[in-house]
Amino acid sequence: MKLDASFVAGALADPVYRTVVEAIVQISGKLGITTIAEGVERPDQQDFLAQMGADAAQGHLYSPALSTEALLEWLTLAERAEID
């Protein structure tokens, strides 16, 4: 189950968004469905999602969108432990 970036962006400031995120993560967990949060841009968003129990996250906090060529280069460097 993907959590849309708009919910992630609003969850820390708006209790309605926070409740939606929490409910989706809980329901997904009870159904055995992996939850992936989109649009994570800040460490506080990452911390909140981890606290809620989201299984994974994606967004600019980790990496901007990459072309296939750039991704392959990044993976090669990561394999050699030359990047974090």
Secondary structure, DSSP 8 states (H G I E B T S, - for coil): -EE-HHHHHHTTT-HHHHHHHHHHHHHHHHHT---EE----SHHHHHHHHHHT-SEE-STTT-----HHHHHHHHHHHHTT---
